[in-house]
Amino acid sequence: MERFSIREVIEMAVRTEVLGNSYYSELATKFKGGNREVYELFTKLAEAERNHIAAFSALRDKVTEEEPEHWQDISEYMRAFVESAFFLGKDKAMLHMQNVADPVNAVGLAIGFEKETLLYFYSIRDAVKEKHIVNEIIEEEKHHIVWLSKYKADHIGHQG
């Protein structure tokens, strides 16, 4: 099985954030006219994803090609993760998220996306020397889950 380089792993993190930004921007536009609260939530999330793109891009430029300790195990895990149904499978989450029309369902899918990316980012953090950069992104992603979960909890059963 071909292994990913540390740069490739970080590049996939950049692409994940690009997907998140695209999804949140699309949802913000979709709900702009009808639900101001959802519009603002997804606008804020899209902006955060843009900041993460910049942070991961800077990290990618800092890392060397030197493989961290236990890189073979980490690389194999990363490949399995990226090839999972969540990212590249026929039922990948982004496809479902683009077709959702209900704000609570959109938020639910976004929570799943954020949780999956968190798992990926924890693995990146374990593999790089610049842990503080990834730690900041992880903390922000956790906040995203809180924001989304709060919205979902406040609105389940209140749809009309």
Secondary structure, 3 states (H helix, E strand, C coil): CCCCCHHHHHHHHHHHHHHHHHHHHHHHHHHCCCCHHHHHHHHHHHHHHHHHHHHHHHHHHHCCCCCCCCHHHHHHHHHHHHCCCCCCCCCCHHHHHHCCCCHHHHHHHHHHHHHHHHHHHHHHHHHCCCHHHHHHHHHHHHHHHHHHHHHHHHHCCCCC
